[in-house]
Amino acid sequence: MKQAKDIMTTNPACCTPENSVEEAAQMMVKHDCGEIPVAESKDHPKPVGVITDRDITCRVVAAGKNPSQTRVRDAMSSPPVTARVAA
């Protein structure tokens, strides 16, 4: 049976709640993914949520908000689901 450590990304791209949604979307394009972890801050990488392409579509674009002026904190899903990797 596969474990989290077998399928996880060890050093994922992440953003903070203060990043714009546009920046998060650009990260998704650059890293070819549909979800970016959201860290508390650059100095404190504790996960506080995720922003997904669906979050952006439903909470920003469909709501008529400007992605460059909307902050990740206003569109992200939280709390995050996390797993610990056994040594």
Backbone as JSON Lines, residues from 0, in Angstrom:
{"i":0,"aa":"M","n":[0.84,-1.17,0.0],"ca":[0.0,0.0,0.0],"c":[0.89,1.24,0.0]}
{"i":1,"aa":"K","n":[0.57,2.18,-0.87],"ca":[1.35,3.42,-0.93],"c":[1.11,4.26,0.31]}
{"i":2,"aa":"Q","n":[2.16,4.95,0.71],"ca":[2.07,5.87,1.83],"c":[2.23,7.29,1.31]}
{"i":3,"aa":"A","n":[1.93,8.27,2.15],"ca":[2.03,9.68,1.75],"c":[3.42,9.99,1.2]}
{"i":4,"aa":"K","n":[4.46,9.47,1.83],"ca":[5.82,9.76,1.4],"c":[6.11,9.26,-0.02]}
{"i":5,"aa":"D","n":[5.32,8.29,-0.5],"ca":[5.53,7.74,-1.84],"c":[4.96,8.63,-2.94]}
{"i":6,"aa":"I","n":[4.04,9.5,-2.6],"ca":[3.39,10.31,-3.63],"c":[3.49,11.81,-3.39]}
{"i":7,"aa":"M","n":[4.04,12.21,-2.25],"ca":[4.09,13.63,-1.91],"c":[5.16,14.39,-2.68]}
{"i":8,"aa":"T","n":[4.97,15.68,-2.8],"ca":[5.98,16.58,-3.33],"c":[6.76,17.08,-2.13]}
{"i":9,"aa":"T","n":[8.06,16.86,-2.12],"ca":[8.85,17.17,-0.93],"c":[9.11,18.66,-0.74]}
{"i":10,"aa":"N","n":[9.16,19.43,-1.79],"ca":[9.44,20.86,-1.67],"c":[8.48,21.62,-2.58]}
{"i":11,"aa":"P","n":[7.19,21.67,-2.23],"ca":[6.21,22.27,-3.14],"c":[6.33,23.8,-3.2]}
{"i":12,"aa":"A","n":[5.93,24.35,-4.32],"ca":[5.8,25.8,-4.42],"c":[4.68,26.19,-3.46]}
{"i":13,"aa":"C","n":[4.83,27.32,-2.8],"ca":[3.76,27.76,-1.91],"c":[3.65,29.28,-1.96]}
{"i":14,"aa":"C","n":[2.53,29.77,-1.5],"ca":[2.3,31.21,-1.43],"c":[1.85,31.56,-0.03]}
{"i":15,"aa":"T","n":[1.58,32.82,0.22],"ca":[1.08,33.27,1.51],"c":[-0.31,33.87,1.32]}
{"i":16,"aa":"P","n":[-1.04,34.07,2.39],"ca":[-2.36,34.69,2.26],"c":[-2.31,36.09,1.65]}
{"i":17,"aa":"E","n":[-1.16,36.73,1.71],"ca":[-1.02,38.09,1.19],"c":[-0.74,38.15,-0.31]}
{"i":18,"aa":"N","n":[-0.36,37.02,-0.93],"ca":[-0.15,37.0,-2.37],"c":[-1.47,37.3,-3.08]}
{"i":19,"aa":"S","n":[-1.38,37.8,-4.29],"ca":[-2.61,37.99,-5.07],"c":[-3.02,36.65,-5.67]}
{"i":20,"aa":"V","n":[-4.28,36.53,-5.98],"ca":[-4.79,35.33,-6.63],"c":[-4.11,35.17,-8.0]}
{"i":21,"aa":"E","n":[-3.84,36.26,-8.66],"ca":[-3.15,36.22,-9.95],"c":[-1.77,35.56,-9.79]}
{"i":22,"aa":"E","n":[-1.03,35.93,-8.74],"ca":[0.28,35.32,-8.5],"c":[0.15,33.82,-8.25]}
{"i":23,"aa":"A","n":[-0.87,33.43,-7.49],"ca":[-1.09,32.0,-7.23],"c":[-1.4,31.26,-8.53]}
{"i":24,"aa":"A","n":[-2.21,31.85,-9.39],"ca":[-2.55,31.23,-10.68],"c":[-1.3,31.1,-11.56]}
{"i":25,"aa":"Q","n":[-0.45,32.11,-11.53],"ca":[0.79,32.04,-12.31],"c":[1.7,30.92,-11.79]}
{"i":26,"aa":"M","n":[1.71,30.71,-10.47],"ca":[2.48,29.6,-9.89],"c":[1.93,28.26,-10.37]}
{"i":27,"aa":"M","n":[0.61,28.14,-10.47],"ca":[-0.01,26.91,-10.94],"c":[0.42,26.61,-12.36]}
{"i":28,"aa":"V","n":[0.46,27.63,-13.2],"ca":[0.91,27.44,-14.58],"c":[2.38,27.03,-14.61]}
{"i":29,"aa":"K","n":[3.21,27.74,-13.88],"ca":[4.65,27.46,-13.86],"c":[4.95,26.05,-13.38]}
{"i":30,"aa":"H","n":[4.21,25.57,-12.38],"ca":[4.49,24.26,-11.78],"c":[3.52,23.18,-12.26]}
{"i":31,"aa":"D","n":[2.68,23.5,-13.24],"ca":[1.75,22.55,-13.84],"c":[0.94,21.81,-12.79]}
{"i":32,"aa":"C","n":[0.23,22.58,-11.96],"ca":[-0.59,21.98,-10.91],"c":[-1.88,22.78,-10.74]}
{"i":33,"aa":"G","n":[-2.81,22.24,-10.0],"ca":[-4.08,22.92,-9.77],"c":[-4.31,23.31,-8.34]}
{"i":34,"aa":"E","n":[-3.26,23.19,-7.5],"ca":[-3.38,23.53,-6.09],"c":[-2.03,23.99,-5.56]}
{"i":35,"aa":"I","n":[-2.04,25.07,-4.82],"ca":[-0.82,25.61,-4.21],"c":[-1.05,25.68,-2.7]}
{"i":36,"aa":"P","n":[-0.17,25.11,-1.9],"ca":[-0.29,25.26,-0.45],"c":[-0.11,26.73,-0.05]}
{"i":37,"aa":"V","n":[-0.83,27.13,0.99],"ca":[-0.72,28.49,1.51],"c":[-0.04,28.41,2.88]}
{"i":38,"aa":"A","n":[1.11,29.07,3.0],"ca":[1.87,29.1,4.25],"c":[1.52,30.36,5.02]}
{"i":39,"aa":"E","n":[1.61,30.28,6.33],"ca":[1.29,31.42,7.2],"c":[2.05,32.68,6.77]}
{"i":40,"aa":"S","n":[3.35,32.54,6.51],"ca":[4.17,33.65,6.01],"c":[5.44,33.07,5.42]}
{"i":41,"aa":"K","n":[6.23,33.9,4.75],"ca":[7.49,33.42,4.19],"c":[8.44,32.98,5.3]}
{"i":42,"aa":"D","n":[8.38,33.65,6.44],"ca":[9.26,33.32,7.56],"c":[8.73,32.16,8.42]}
{"i":43,"aa":"H","n":[7.45,31.89,8.31],"ca":[6.83,30.83,9.11],"c":[6.01,29.95,8.17]}
{"i":44,"aa":"P","n":[6.6,28.86,7.66],"ca":[5.95,28.06,6.62],"c":[4.85,27.1,7.1]}
{"i":45,"aa":"K","n":[4.23,27.38,8.22],"ca":[3.13,26.54,8.71],"c":[1.97,26.6,7.72]}
{"i":46,"aa":"P","n":[1.47,25.44,7.27],"ca":[0.35,25.45,6.31],"c":[-0.94,25.95,6.97]}
{"i":47,"aa":"V","n":[-1.59,26.88,6.29],"ca":[-2.86,27.43,6.79],"c":[-4.02,27.19,5.83]}
{"i":48,"aa":"G","n":[-3.74,26.64,4.66],"ca":[-4.78,26.37,3.68],"c":[-4.18,26.02,2.35]}
{"i":49,"aa":"V","n":[-5.04,25.96,1.35],"ca":[-4.61,25.75,-0.04],"c":[-5.45,26.66,-0.92]}
{"i":50,"aa":"I","n":[-4.89,27.0,-2.06],"ca":[-5.67,27.7,-3.08],"c":[-5.69,26.81,-4.3]}
{"i":51,"aa":"T","n":[-6.87,26.57,-4.82],"ca":[-7.02,25.67,-5.96],"c":[-7.51,26.43,-7.19]}
{"i":52,"aa":"D","n":[-7.38,25.8,-8.34],"ca":[-7.91,26.43,-9.54],"c":[-9.43,26.6,-9.43]}
{"i":53,"aa":"R","n":[-10.08,25.7,-8.72],"ca":[-11.53,25.82,-8.5],"c":[-11.85,27.0,-7.58]}
{"i":54,"aa":"D","n":[-11.04,27.19,-6.53],"ca":[-11.23,28.35,-5.66],"c":[-11.18,29.64,-6.48]}
{"i":55,"aa":"I","n":[-10.2,29.71,-7.36],"ca":[-10.02,30.91,-8.18],"c":[-11.22,31.09,-9.12]}
{"i":56,"aa":"T","n":[-11.64,30.01,-9.75],"ca":[-12.77,30.08,-10.68],"c":[-14.06,30.49,-9.99]}
{"i":57,"aa":"C","n":[-14.38,29.81,-8.89],"ca":[-15.67,30.03,-8.23],"c":[-15.71,31.27,-7.33]}
{"i":58,"aa":"R","n":[-14.64,31.54,-6.6],"ca":[-14.67,32.61,-5.61],"c":[-14.14,33.95,-6.13]}
{"i":59,"aa":"V","n":[-13.48,33.9,-7.28],"ca":[-12.92,35.15,-7.81],"c":[-13.52,35.46,-9.19]}
{"i":60,"aa":"V","n":[-13.24,34.63,-10.17],"ca":[-13.68,34.91,-11.54],"c":[-15.2,34.96,-11.65]}
{"i":61,"aa":"A","n":[-15.89,33.92,-11.14],"ca":[-17.35,33.88,-11.24],"c":[-18.02,34.99,-10.43]}
{"i":62,"aa":"A","n":[-17.33,35.46,-9.39],"ca":[-17.87,36.53,-8.55],"c":[-17.55,37.92,-9.13]}
{"i":63,"aa":"G","n":[-16.83,37.95,-10.26],"ca":[-16.51,39.23,-10.9],"c":[-15.42,40.02,-10.21]}
{"i":64,"aa":"K","n":[-14.61,39.35,-9.39],"ca":[-13.52,40.04,-8.69],"c":[-12.28,40.08,-9.57]}
{"i":65,"aa":"N","n":[-11.42,41.03,-9.32],"ca":[-10.17,41.19,-10.07],"c":[-9.09,40.31,-9.44]}
{"i":66,"aa":"P","n":[-8.57,39.32,-10.17],"ca":[-7.56,38.41,-9.61],"c":[-6.28,39.1,-9.17]}
{"i":67,"aa":"S","n":[-5.94,40.22,-9.77],"ca":[-4.71,40.9,-9.38],"c":[-4.9,41.74,-8.11]}
{"i":68,"aa":"Q","n":[-6.16,42.0,-7.76],"ca":[-6.44,42.79,-6.56],"c":[-7.02,41.96,-5.42]}
{"i":69,"aa":"T","n":[-7.34,40.7,-5.69],"ca":[-7.89,39.82,-4.67],"c":[-6.76,39.03,-4.02]}
{"i":70,"aa":"R","n":[-6.74,38.99,-2.71],"ca":[-5.7,38.26,-1.97],"c":[-6.07,36.79,-1.82]}
{"i":71,"aa":"V","n":[-5.05,35.97,-1.77],"ca":[-5.25,34.53,-1.59],"c":[-6.11,34.26,-0.36]}
{"i":72,"aa":"R","n":[-5.92,35.0,0.73],"ca":[-6.68,34.78,1.97],"c":[-8.18,34.87,1.74]}
{"i":73,"aa":"D","n":[-8.6,35.62,0.71],"ca":[-10.02,35.81,0.43],"c":[-10.61,34.74,-0.49]}
{"i":74,"aa":"A","n":[-9.78,33.83,-0.97],"ca":[-10.27,32.81,-1.9],"c":[-9.85,31.39,-1.51]}
{"i":75,"aa":"M","n":[-8.92,31.25,-0.57],"ca":[-8.35,29.93,-0.27],"c":[-9.32,29.04,0.51]}
{"i":76,"aa":"S","n":[-9.03,27.75,0.46],"ca":[-9.75,26.76,1.25],"c":[-8.93,26.48,2.5]}
{"i":77,"aa":"S","n":[-9.59,26.43,3.63],"ca":[-8.88,26.12,4.87],"c":[-9.84,25.43,5.83]}
{"i":78,"aa":"P","n":[-9.37,24.72,6.81],"ca":[-7.97,24.45,7.13],"c":[-7.41,23.39,6.19]}
{"i":79,"aa":"P","n":[-6.1,23.3,6.1],"ca":[-5.49,22.31,5.2],"c":[-5.57,20.91,5.8]}
{"i":80,"aa":"V","n":[-5.54,19.92,4.92],"ca":[-5.44,18.53,5.36],"c":[-3.97,18.18,5.25]}
{"i":81,"aa":"T","n":[-3.37,17.74,6.32],"ca":[-1.95,17.42,6.33],"c":[-1.72,16.0,6.79]}
{"i":82,"aa":"A","n":[-0.54,15.5,6.5],"ca":[-0.16,14.15,6.95],"c":[1.29,14.21,7.42]}
{"i":83,"aa":"R","n":[1.62,13.39,8.35],"ca":[3.0,13.28,8.82],"c":[3.63,12.07,8.15]}
{"i":84,"aa":"V","n":[4.87,12.23,7.78],"ca":[5.6,11.14,7.15],"c":[6.4,10.42,8.24]}
{"i":85,"aa":"A","n":[6.16,9.13,8.37],"ca":[6.9,8.34,9.36],"c":[8.33,8.16,8.9]}
{"i":86,"aa":"A","n":[9.24,8.2,9.84],"ca":[10.67,8.05,9.52],"c":[11.01,6.66,9.07]}
